[in-house]
Each structure stands twice: as C-alpha cells, then as structure tokens.
C-alpha cells in the first residue's frame, strides 16, 4: 500500500522563506533550500514551495531557487504561485520541479489543465482548490481567497480530474490558520467523488488532526506550514504517532 | 568513471543528473552509439508514453544500441518498462531484454487510484543493488503500468497487487520507482548500481 504523505509547505518571497522557523541549527534559517533539506532529512515525503512574490524580478529569483532545490533535494517537490500559462509550467519543470500547482489560472482557463497533462503527464499537474463552506454550500475562491466564483467545490473537483489533473490540493478557507483540524467531511466527500489523490490543507494544529484527515477525511496526503515551521509538531514525532494509530507512513 | 544517460524523447534527465551530481558524478547525456558503448555505466530513465518513446528509439536506431550494451545498465520507471517485451500502453512491442509484458493497473475499488503515486515499501529484496537496505524500506513511485512478478524480479511492491519494483537480467537492472527521488534509500541504490561489478 502507498504510504500516507506528510508535506511541509514553504512560502517564498524574494527567494526567502517567509514564515518563522525554529531550526536554529540552520546557518541560514530563511534559506528555502536549507529548510527543505532539513525537512527532507526529518522524513518529509514531499515539499511544496509557494511563490508569493508579485514582481517579475521575484519570479526570476524563484526560478533560480527551483533550480537550486532540484540540485540539492532528493525527494519530490511541487512549486506553485502565480502560474498563468504553459510557458510558466515549462520554465519551472525545466528548472527541475517535479510537479506544478495551479489555482486561479485553472479556474480562469480550465483548458490549461488538459494542456499540462497532455504535454507533461497528469502526475505533473496538481490542482489547488481554495474553497469555503458558504451558506449556499462549498464554493471555490480565487486570488488568494479574495474572490468568490460561481463554481461549486465538488463540480470543479470532478472537472479538474476529468481534464487530467494528477492530484487535488484542497484548502478549506474556513479551517486554514485556525488550527482546529482539517475539513474532514468535505475531504471525505472529495475522495469519494474523484479518483485522483487528494491532499488535505488548512487546519493542522495537533497530531490528531493529521490522523483524522487520513481516517475520517480519507486524504492521501496532508500539508501544513506553521505547525512545522514553528516546531509545534516535528515530522519524526508526527510519523511515529500516526504509525502507532495504525496509519501507514514512511519512517 | 564515465556515466552516460540515454538521450531521447521520454527522459526526465534533470532529476537523474542532479542525483548523480549529488554523488559527485557528472554524467554525459548522449544518443551517440560510441559514447553509450564506451561508458562504464548507462542510465536509461523514462517518463511519459511507452509508444511515443519506442517509436523514437527505433527511428533513431537507439533500440539496437541499448539492447547491445554490455556494461551495467539501469532502466528507471518507463525506462524499465521499455526494457520488457511488450507494453499494454499503446499495445507497444518493446526492447525485449526482459521476457515479460507490462500491464496496466486495474483498480478493484475506488480507493485504488491510478496513477499510483507516492512512497511504497520494497519487499523480497534479492540483489546487490539493495545492499545495505531492508524489506520495508520505502521508495517513490509514479506509474499507471507495472511489470508483473516474474523470474527476473529482484524486489516487489504491493499496490492493487504484488508487482515487480525492480528486475535484473545479465547486465540489465531496472526499477519501477525513482531512485533519484527516493531520499537516502534511493541514493544507496544509485551508489550500489555504480559499484556493480561488470
């Protein structure tokens, strides 16, 4: 059986990781490559690097960073943030990324998903979906959660899977940053609706939340940022716990 | 030591090149017969569609060059599948080093997602390729097609069914998983391959 995956997410701005880090032993704690190596050494199964820079200079810096990450890190990594076109995808894959994650651009131009999966294979294409459980049900949001779209979560999830996405990275905006657990009900429904892996994101606060995302939410992987960056949960500790709960993780 | 990587249309060379560089080796990426033949080791990675890849190999005469290699050769992922007799992907006759046919995963129920993507345990290890490793060590897989367990199997993985995680015959080794993306375990396997006796 495939192991459930634990994925730290690193936000990068102008070539530096943004959120705080407790890895005092690193010479350059803000260096995304050093941080990624440390996570890999601790047993992270994959990494996600998210470019939150808005300038074109920053994009160039990010591409150079991807090249460095590919040189130094020996586990798979996904890059995302501001990917608008097939040219962006090509640039990041040629820099050495294993997968790319698209979000707003996929909603604006759904055919981008078909194009990526046809040209590079569906395993390359991670579709990130930000959604909120509004009074009229789960809806997808774009532009970092600022703009609601008419798209319903389950409809869009089915569509991206049909178009050839390899994975869905689902962030519940209601749960993100609150540290009260993942959106397990919606996750479980997503898992039953689509036949591609679902990565849970948003809500990790304690180890039990990861367990629940895998058991109740039926997620294939769980992503988190701050609990790892601030050392509230360490990956070896988390994996030992999950294994003691009967969950298959790579140790 | 000279290491060559077969250059063709289905290789994701970057990650293999990077992995070798981490081991202190700068490989040659080449489709020239002479360079491939004189290299001490040849890597044959692959990603993408088996039929497109085989068409390319035949058009460029690489099929005969690869099957004629005498030094240790390591096929990776689709590279492994291309070394087999036939692939269900596009009903494609392949290079035929291994006398076994590549099948498509058929899920039994909804939880069995295809492509199989992620870390899986290696079992039934039996080859110097896995020196220093143990049953239960994990490697990273991304694939929709698999090589059934056969007489050449030197490691198994289990997803939907037990299948070949790695195979070996004469001077040809091949892995379904990506050693270049499999952390420390993958590095050990690459290093073992480089140290393999001719």
Interface residues (C-beta under 8 A of the other chain):
Chain A: X1 X2 X3 X5 X40 X45 X70 X71 X72 X74 X75 X76 X94 X96 X98 X121 X122 X123 X166 X167 X192 X195 X196 X197 X218 X220 X221 X250
Chain B: X14 X15 X18 X19 X21 X22 X47 X48 X107 X110 X111 X113 X114 X115 X116 X117 X118 X119 X120 X121 X138 X140 X141 X142 X158 X159 X180 X181 X182 X183 X184 X186 X187
